[in-house]
Amino acid sequence: QVQLVESGGGLVQPGGSLRLSCTTSRFIFSINNLAWYRQAPGKERELVASISVGGRTNYADSVKGRFTISRDNAKNTMYLQINSLKPEDTAVYYCNRDQFPLSWGQGTQVTVSS
């Protein structure tokens, strides 16, 4: 079974920063465009950022200028740098393919609160 493992979440104050990481198999990582998603309590899961195999990035309007997605092909790891965190960024963050998602991992909780 394909595994996607997210890490790096935590409790931060508004305005703070976090870097989330996502690891998966070399096979999955090397041939797929990937994305970060988030699901806030009581809301649908939404795609917040995506990155192609070649490194092209796209962002949801709500996170543009604050979130930066990147990937390290040598480490089979994708990152999400989150700056200027807001309480509305509180959610469980997941990584997956940007289309036709695979089985979801457990995600990593990001809580923004003073």
C-alpha positions in Angstrom: 0.0 0.0 0.0 1.2 3.4 -0.9 2.3 5.5 2.1 2.4 9.2 2.3 3.8 10.5 5.5 3.3 14.1 6.7 5.2 15.7 9.5 6.1 19.1 10.9 2.9 20.4 12.3 2.4 22.0 15.6 0.9 24.8 17.7 2.1 28.2 16.7 1.1 31.8 17.4 -0.4 34.0 14.7 2.4 35.4 12.5 4.6 32.3 13.2 6.1 29.9 10.7 6.2 26.2 10.2 7.8 23.8 7.6 5.8 20.7 6.8 7.4 17.7 5.2 6.0 14.8 3.1 7.8 11.7 2.2 6.7 8.8 0.0 8.2 6.1 -2.2 10.7 7.0 -4.9 8.4 5.6 -7.5 5.4 7.8 -6.4 7.5 10.8 -5.9 9.4 10.7 -9.2 6.5 10.4 -11.6 3.7 12.5 -10.0 2.7 16.1 -9.6 2.1 16.5 -5.9 0.1 18.8 -3.7 -0.6 19.9 -0.2 -4.2 19.8 1.0 -5.8 20.9 4.3 -9.0 20.2 6.1 -10.3 22.5 8.7 -12.8 21.3 11.3 -16.2 21.1 9.7 -14.9 21.9 6.2 -14.1 20.1 3.0 -10.5 19.2 2.2 -9.0 21.8 -0.1 -5.9 21.9 -2.2 -3.6 24.7 -1.1 -0.5 24.2 -3.2 0.8 21.9 -5.9 4.1 21.3 -7.6 4.8 19.4 -10.8 7.6 16.9 -11.4 9.5 19.7 -13.0 9.0 22.2 -10.2 6.1 24.3 -11.5 4.0 25.6 -8.6 0.5 26.7 -8.1 -1.2 28.1 -5.0 -4.7 28.7 -3.7 -5.5 32.4 -3.6 -5.9 32.2 0.2 -2.2 31.2 0.7 -0.4 33.0 -2.1 2.6 35.0 -0.8 2.6 33.1 2.6 3.0 29.4 1.5 5.9 28.0 -0.5 5.9 24.5 -1.8 9.0 22.7 -2.9 10.4 19.3 -3.5 13.7 17.6 -3.0 13.8 14.8 -5.6 17.0 13.3 -4.1 15.2 12.8 -0.7 11.8 11.9 -2.1 10.5 14.7 0.1 8.1 17.6 -0.5 7.9 20.6 1.8 5.5 23.4 2.6 6.9 26.5 4.2 4.2 28.4 5.9 4.8 31.9 7.0 2.6 34.6 8.6 0.3 32.0 9.9 -3.3 33.0 10.6 -5.9 31.3 12.8 -7.8 30.3 9.7 -4.8 28.2 8.6 -5.7 25.8 11.5 -6.3 22.5 9.8 -4.9 19.0 9.3 -2.5 19.2 6.4 -2.1 16.3 4.0 0.0 15.6 0.9 -1.0 13.5 -2.1 -1.0 13.6 -5.9 -2.6 16.7 -7.3 -5.1 14.6 -9.2 -6.6 11.2 -8.5 -5.4 11.1 -4.9 -3.9 7.9 -3.5 -4.8 6.6 0.0 -4.6 9.5 2.4 -2.0 9.6 5.2 -2.7 10.6 8.7 -1.8 14.2 8.0 -0.1 16.7 10.4 -2.1 19.1 12.6 -1.4 22.8 12.4 -3.0 24.9 15.0 -2.6 28.7 15.0 -3.6 30.3 18.3 -2.4 32.8 20.8 
